[in-house]
Every structure is written in structure tokens, then in C-alpha cells.
């Protein structure tokens, strides 16, 4: 169940979204999984939330001097594939964020900048096919 007032509070307070994104870089799988689920709910709540998440990701990246979406890439680069749920949640968040962008130019700009996400997905796909 979603509380509309609570979601509107999160929408109006980008620092909360930044904090949730920061939690996706945690060493605890449970914390990462919970943060990813909450961010997915945030992005699914309204199409206008995707740019807010992108802004939060860029702010965190700028503060920590890392590339945007680096925490998601760390989740996707798991070599041992220990937690497939994390992989699914990370890809779901990225896809739902990109799909909700209002214009296709932004979508393609973001996608071309993260083309290596496709390579990571292929790596995981082929590793699962071998087993």
C-alpha cells in the first residue's frame, strides 16, 4: 500500500531519493535489494519521477566523484551471479527509468552512454545458459 502524502514528500525531497540511491552501493545485499525495490516503486509511481531519479543519481555521482549509475553497474558486474534477484531489480530500475523519459532523444543519449550495460547483460545471459 502506498501513502500518497508520503510519496509526495519523497518527490519533493530529492535528498531522500539520493539517500536511497546511495544505499544501492551498500555491501549488504538485503539493503541493496530493499533500496532497489523502493526506487522501482518511486519510478513506477509517476512518469515524472524518472528525471528526479536521474537528477539524484547525477548529484550523488558528482559528490562522490564517480560515474553516474556506478552503483547499478557494480550490481550488474557481479561475476559469480550469486543473487539473480539483484540483477533483475537493477535492470528493472534502469529500464523503467529510461522508458519513462519524456523524449526519445534523452532515451537514446542515456542508452548510448551506457551501451556496456548490454554487454554485462549478455555476459550474465551466456553464463546462465552454460549452467
C-alpha positions as CSV (number, residue, x, y, z in Angstrom):
1,X,0.0,0.0,0.0
2,X,1.3,3.4,-0.9
3,X,0.6,6.5,1.1
4,X,0.2,9.4,-1.4
5,X,1.3,12.0,1.1
6,X,4.4,10.1,1.9
7,X,5.3,9.6,-1.8
8,X,4.6,13.3,-2.5
9,X,7.0,14.1,0.4
10,X,9.7,11.9,-1.3
11,X,9.1,13.5,-4.6
12,X,9.5,17.0,-3.1
13,X,12.7,16.0,-1.2
14,X,15.4,14.9,-3.6
15,X,17.8,14.2,-0.8
16,X,15.7,11.2,0.1
17,X,16.0,9.8,-3.4
18,X,19.7,10.5,-3.3
19,X,20.0,8.6,0.0
20,X,18.1,5.6,-1.4
21,X,20.3,5.5,-4.4
22,X,23.4,5.7,-2.1
23,X,22.1,2.6,-0.3
24,X,22.3,0.6,-3.6
25,X,26.1,0.8,-3.1
26,X,25.9,-0.9,0.3
27,X,27.9,-4.1,0.9
28,X,24.7,-5.7,2.4
29,X,22.6,-7.5,-0.2
30,X,19.5,-7.0,1.8
31,X,20.0,-3.3,2.0
32,X,20.7,-3.1,-1.8
33,X,17.6,-5.2,-2.6
34,X,15.4,-3.1,-0.4
35,X,16.7,0.2,-1.8
36,X,16.2,-1.1,-5.4
37,X,12.6,-2.2,-4.7
38,X,11.8,1.2,-3.1
39,X,13.4,3.1,-6.1
40,X,11.4,0.9,-8.5
41,X,8.2,1.9,-6.7
42,X,9.3,5.5,-6.8
43,X,9.8,5.4,-10.6
44,X,6.6,3.5,-11.2
45,X,4.5,5.9,-9.1
46,X,4.7,8.7,-11.7
47,X,6.4,9.1,-15.1
48,X,7.7,12.5,-13.8
49,X,9.8,10.7,-11.2
50,X,12.3,9.3,-13.6
51,X,14.0,12.7,-14.2
52,X,14.1,13.1,-10.4
53,X,15.9,9.8,-10.0
54,X,18.3,10.7,-12.8
55,X,19.0,14.1,-11.1
56,X,19.6,12.3,-7.7
57,X,22.0,9.8,-9.4
58,X,23.9,12.6,-11.0
59,X,24.1,14.5,-7.8
60,X,25.4,11.5,-5.8
61,X,27.9,10.8,-8.6
62,X,29.1,14.4,-8.5
63,X,29.5,14.4,-4.8
64,X,31.4,11.1,-4.7
65,X,33.4,11.7,-7.9
66,X,32.2,8.6,-9.6
67,X,30.4,8.0,-12.9
68,X,26.6,8.2,-12.8
69,X,24.9,4.8,-12.2
70,X,28.1,3.3,-10.9
71,X,26.3,1.6,-8.1
72,X,23.9,-0.1,-10.6
73,X,26.9,-1.2,-12.6
74,X,28.6,-2.7,-9.6
75,X,25.4,-4.8,-9.0
76,X,25.3,-5.9,-12.7
77,X,29.0,-6.7,-12.8
78,X,28.7,-9.4,-10.2
79,X,30.8,-12.1,-11.7
80,X,29.6,-15.0,-9.6
81,X,25.9,-14.2,-10.2
82,X,25.2,-15.0,-6.5
83,X,21.9,-13.1,-6.4
84,X,19.9,-13.1,-9.6
85,X,17.2,-11.0,-7.9
86,X,19.6,-8.1,-7.5
87,X,20.4,-8.4,-11.2
88,X,16.7,-8.3,-12.1
89,X,15.9,-5.4,-9.8
90,X,18.9,-3.4,-11.1
91,X,17.9,-3.9,-14.7
92,X,14.3,-3.2,-13.9
93,X,15.1,0.1,-12.3
94,X,17.4,1.2,-15.2
95,X,14.8,0.2,-17.8
96,X,11.8,1.8,-16.0
97,X,13.8,5.0,-15.6
98,X,14.9,5.2,-19.2
99,X,11.5,4.2,-20.6
100,X,9.7,7.0,-18.6
101,X,11.9,9.8,-20.1
102,X,9.7,12.2,-21.9
103,X,11.6,12.4,-25.2
104,X,13.3,9.8,-27.3
105,X,16.5,11.9,-27.7
106,X,17.2,11.7,-24.0
107,X,16.4,8.0,-24.0
108,X,18.9,7.3,-26.8
109,X,21.5,9.7,-25.3
110,X,21.3,7.8,-22.0
111,X,21.3,4.4,-23.7
112,X,24.3,5.1,-25.9
113,X,26.2,6.3,-22.9
114,X,25.5,3.0,-21.1
115,X,25.9,0.7,-24.0
116,X,28.2,-1.5,-21.8
117,X,25.1,-2.4,-19.8
118,X,24.1,-4.6,-22.8
119,X,27.4,-6.3,-22.7
120,X,27.0,-7.0,-19.0
121,X,23.6,-8.4,-19.6
122,X,24.9,-10.6,-22.4
123,X,27.7,-11.8,-20.1
124,X,25.1,-12.9,-17.5
125,X,22.8,-14.4,-20.1
126,X,25.5,-16.6,-21.5
127,X,26.8,-17.6,-18.1
128,X,23.3,-18.8,-17.2
129,X,22.9,-20.7,-20.5
130,X,26.1,-22.6,-19.8
131,X,24.8,-24.0,-16.5
